[in-house]
């Protein structure tokens, strides 16, 4: 019996190019979507940490605390109150009062960030300058003081950043537990992140990072 075979035809070059092009377009769409989701997740983490730290700083400020030494929690600040915010001190080493605030937003790495400015305790905008190393370090929040564990009641000033800074002896408060991964060594000697959380004007908490010689607040595209 005579057998008939149907001739098999392969794909043409044009057809292959069309398929490859379509696959490339789909891959590009998927990659952009995934990268966008990752960036969105990191930004949400930044905002969540910002809200959390602001909340616990407010709780610390509202909670009466025992002194940690002759000068209280804020060694170089106002010692008339035991409700000081948990920052290293309220002044630069040169003695000027810290007054950090955010300048107008700029666009960086596809995100809006804000330069951190220092009014040096004055309202004269002519004298306002970008915050420097000393200003950021002086305004850095003592993450150790916010650990949700009782203090040991040790005497002497509890200098920040430190490992054993915590609220008053035997007290458990509504504070941080554990330290956020975003915390930098400006805040605590065990900080692992690249963001420094500082106290700005009106008790506002800012997550700041350094780019070049300038400090900025906000999400820069990578977190922590």
N, C-alpha and C positions, 0 to 999 in steps of 0.2 A: 504494500500500500504506500502510495506516495505521501510523504509528509510535507506539510507546508509550514514554514517558519516565518513568524512576523519579525521584520527587521527592527532591532532595538536601536533607539536613538538617544544619545546622551544630551546633557545640557549644553547649550551654547554658551559662549563666553559672556554674551550680553545678559543671559538669564542668571548666570553665576554672579555677575557684578551687581545685578539688581537685588538678589538675595543677600549678598554681603552688605550692600548699602542699607537695606532694611534692618538687618541685624545690628549694624553699627548705630543706626538711629535709635533703636530700642535700647541698646546698651548705654548710650549716652543719656537717655531719659532716666533710666534706672539709676545710674551712677549719680547724676545730679540730685535725684530725689533722696537717695540714701545719704549723701553728704549733707544735704539740707536738713535731714532729720537728725543727724548726729550733731550738727551745729546748733539746731534748735534745742536738743536735749541738754547740751552744755550750757546754753544761755539760761535755760530753765533752772539748771543746777545753781548757776550764779545767783539768779534772782531768789531762789529758795534759801540759799545760805545767807544772802543779804537780809531777807525778812527775818530769818531765824535769829541771826546775831543781833539785829536791831531790837528784837523782842526781848532777848535775854539781857541785853545791856540796859534796857528800860527797867526790867524787873530788878536787876542788881541795883540800879540807881534808887528805886523806890523802896528797897529793903534795907532796914537798919543793920549795920555791920559793926563788929568789934574792930578796934584798932589792931594793926599788925606791927606796931612799933610806936615810937614816940610821936611820929608825924602822921600816922594813919596810912591809908592805902595810897594816897597821892602824895608821895614824899615831898615833892617840890611845889605843891599846889596849895589850894585853900584848905587848911587843916581845921577850920572852924566847924566843918560838917563831916559826919562819918558816912555820908551818902554820896561820896564822890563817884563820878563815872570811873570805870576800870581802865584808866589810861596811865601811862608811865608818869607823865607830869603835864602840867598845863602850860608850860613855857618852853621856848627854845633855850639852848644853853646861854645865849646872850641876854636872857632875861625878858625878851619880848613875849607878850601873851599870844598864844596860838589862836588864830581865827581862820581856820581852813574852810574854804568854800569852793564850789565848782564854777568854772568859767563857761562860756558858751560852747556848745557841742561842736565837735569836728568829726569828719568821716575818716575811719581808719579800719582797714581790712574788712570793708563792707559792713561795719558797725559804727554806730554813733557813740563816741566816748567824750569825756569832759576833762579838760586840764584842771588840775588841783592847784588852787591859788591860796596865798597866805596874806591876809590883811595886816598881820603883825599887830593885832590888837587895836587897830585904828579903823576909822571909816573913810579915810582919805584914799579914794581909788587910785590916785596918782602913785601912792606908795605900795600898792599891791604888787606882789611878785609871785612867780611860780613857786610852789612849795619845794623846799630842798630836802636833803637827806635828814637833817636834824629835825625839821618840822614834822616829817612823816613818822620818824621814829618816836618823837615825843607824843604824837597823837595816836600811836598804835595801841589798839585795845589789848589789854592783858588777858589773853585767852586762858591762862592758868587760873585767873581769878574766877572765871566763869565755869570751871569744871564742876560738875554735879557730884561733889564729894565733900566731906567735912574737912575743915581746916585742922591743923595739928596744934594750933594755939602757941606756936613758937614765937619767941620774942625777937625783937629787932626788925628793922625794915625789910619787907619782902620785895626785893628789887626785881623788876621785870626787865627782860623776859626770864622766866624761871620755871622749874618743873613742879614746884610745890606750892605755888600761889593758889590759894583757894579761900572761900569765904570764912566766916567766923568759926571758931572752934565748935565742932559737933553739929554744924548746920548743914542741912541738905536743902538746896534751893532749886527753883525751876530754871536751872542753867544748862550749859552745854554738856553733853555726854554722848560720844567722845568729842575730841577736838575735830573740827571739820578738816577734810583733806586739803582744802584750799588755803589753810592757814600757813603763812610764811614765817620765817625765823625772826622777823621783826616782832611778831606777836608772841612767840613761844619758842623755846630752844628746840622743841621737837616738831616744829612746823615743817610740813612736807610740800606745801603748795607754793605757787608763784604770786599769789595775791596777798597783800597786806591790808587788813581790815583796820580802818582808822575812825576816830571820832571827828566829825566835821562840825560845822556851825549848827546851832540849835539842837545839838545832840544827835544829829543825823549820822548814820553809819555808812561809810563808803568802802567798797572793795577797790583798791588801787593797785596799779602796776606801773612799772617804769619802762619807758621807751625813749632811748637816747638819754637826754638829760632832763626829761620832763616826766612828771607823774601824772597819770590819768586815772579817772574813775570810770567803771563800766566794764562791759564784756568785750574782750578784744578778739574773740574768735576761737580762743583756746582756754579751757578751764578744766581742772584747776591748774 
